[in-house]
Amino acid sequence: MKDEKKIDGRSVRQKTIYDDSQLKLINSAIKLLQDPDLDQKKINVSMIAKNAGTSVATAYNHFPNNMVDVYGAIFNSTFQEVERDLGEYFKTVEDPKLRIKKFIELQAKAIIKLGAAARYMFFNINEIVSSGNWISNEPFDVLLNLCNDYIKEYQSIDAKKLALNTIRNFNGCLFMWMRYNSESSFWSSFTDEWFLNETSLALKQGLAVQGNQ
């Protein structure tokens, strides 16, 4: 029994070290991707390791498939934070409509926090998804579950259609935000504030399609 406890304790410590190292590398990658003086296309795992103060070997242990693993790790880590915050919100708020709105708000704020890193990574979304590095707990599934809770009070609404329309509205705003350019008379309109305000209407617009406000 004593040996088993020692092994378990060692495993826990190793996992903690691994998780701490990964988080350090993720934060390093985000900072580099947000740096306006760097060419995002030239950022690699070695640069991330150096910036994080870890060895290149350690970095490749976390990201064996290079940058696509990095992008996936950033998205997964970010969404885990969204889920944790959402879980805290659920402890005090039971209204399903407010829960959906909060989920949308938390996602928008998380994307804004990533800033230029999010913009660049979303333009590589197909590569991330095809490599199997996309968010493990699919955001659409979370939204669909929330919509299923919502329609318990509104039987005339189709939960899947509501989720699809809501995420379509959100993604439309996301695309415009991704194209933000301070030097463009048109694209300069799609600021962080604009994105947060417009995505807050995603559910309302989704409900409007089904004739329910």
N, C-alpha and C positions, 0 to 999 in steps of 0.2 A: 504493500500500500504506500509506503514512504517513497519507493522508487517511482511509482505512478504519479504521485503528487509532484515530485521533482521534475519529471518529464513534462507534465502539464504546465507547471510553472515556467519551464524553459520555453515551451511552445508559445505561451502567452507573451513572454518577453520578446521572443523573436518576431512575433506578429506585430507587437507594438513598435519595435524598431523598424520593421518593414513599412508599416503604415506611416510612421513619422517621416521616414525617408521619402516615401512617395509624395506626401503632402508638401514637403520641402521642395521637391523637384517640380511639382505642379505649380506652386507659387512662383518659382523661378521662371518657369515657362510663361506664365501669365504676364509677369513683369517684362520679359523680353518681347513678347508679342504686342504689348501695349506701348513699347518704346517707339516714338515717332521717328527717331534717328536711325532705326534699324530696318533693313529690308527683311520683311517677315518670311519671304521665300528662302532666305539664306540661314534662318535660325535652324539649328539642328540639336540633336541630343547631347553632343559634346559641349556645345555652348551652354545648354541648360545645366549640365552637370557642373561646369566651371562656375557659373553664376550662383549655383546653389551651394558651392563649396563641398561637393561630393565627387567621388571618382567617376570616371566615364564608365567603368565596368559596372558600377552600382546602377548608374542611370540606364544602361542597356539591359540590366537585369529586370528593371521595371518596364522599359519600353523597347522590347526586342525588335519590334517592327517599325522602329523609328518614329517619325512625327505623327503618323496616324494613331499610334498608341497614346502619344502625348495628348492629342486633341480629344480622344475618347476619354482619357483619364480626367481631363479638365471638365468636360461635360458631365461625367458621372459624379465627380466630386461636388460640382455646383448643384446638380439636381438633388443630391443627398442632403445638402443644406436646405434646399427648398422644402423637401419632405419633412425634415426635422422641424422647421419653422411652422409648416402647415400642421404638423402633429400637435404642436404647442397651442396653435390657434383653435384646433378642434376641441381642446380641453374645456374651453369656455364658450364656444359658439357652436350651436347645433343646427342653425338655419342652413339648409342645403344650398340655397341660392348665394348666401354670403360666403359659404365655403368655396364655391366655384369662383366667385369674384376674388377671394383671397388667393386662391391657387394661381389665377391669372396674374394678379398683382405681384406675387412673389417671383414668378417666372420672369416677368418683365424687369423687375428690379435686379434680379440675378444677372440677366443678360446685360443690362446697363452697367452693372458693376464690372463685368468683364471687358466692356468697351471695345476697343480696337481688336482685342484678342477674339472676342465673340464674332465680330464682323468677318475677320479672316477665316476663322474656323467654319462658320456657316457656309462660306463659299466653297468649302471642301467637304460639304456634308455627304455627298454621294460616296466619296472614298471612305469616309468614316463608317457609314452604314454598311457598305459592301464588305468592309474588313471585319465586321462584327464588333466594332468598338463603340457603337451607339449606346445611349443610356440604357442600362440593364432593365430598369423599371420604366418602360415606355411612358412618357408623359401623356400621350393620348389615352392610354389605358386608365391612368389615374383620373383624367378628366371624364372619361366615359363612366367610371364607377361613381363619380360625383353626380353626373347627370342622371344616372339610374336612381340615386337617392332622391334627386330633385323631382323626378316624374312620379314618385309615389303619391305626391299631392296633386299632380296634374296629369291625369291618365291620358289626356288627348295628345300629349307631346311624345314624340319618338326620341328616346334618349340618344341613340346613335346618331340620328340626324342633327340633334342639338349639339352634340359633341363635335361632329364634323364641321358644322357651320361655325361654331365658336372658334375652333382651332384654325379654320380657314381664314376667319377675320383676323385672328392673332398673327398668323403667318404672313398675311398681306401687309400688316403694319411692320412686321419684322423685316420683310424684304425692303420696304422703303427706308427703314432706319439703317439697314446695312449699307445703303447707298449714300448715306449722309456725306456731304462734302461742303465744308465751310466756305469754299471759294465759288460755289455754284449758286446762282440766283434761284434755282429750283430745288436742288438737293439739300441746300442749307436749311430748308424748312423742317427737315425730318430729324429734329433734335431728340435728346433723351427725354425731355419734358413732353414733347409731342408723342413719342412712343408710349410713355406711361399713360398719358391721357387717352390716347386712341385705343390702346389695348384694354383699358378699363371698360370700354363700350362693347367689347367682343361678345360677351354673353347676351347683352341687350339686343344686339344685332342678330345673334343666333336665334333668340326667341322670336324676334320680329318676323323672321322667315317663316316660322310656324304659326304666326298670328297670335303670339302670346307674349305680353310684356312682363 
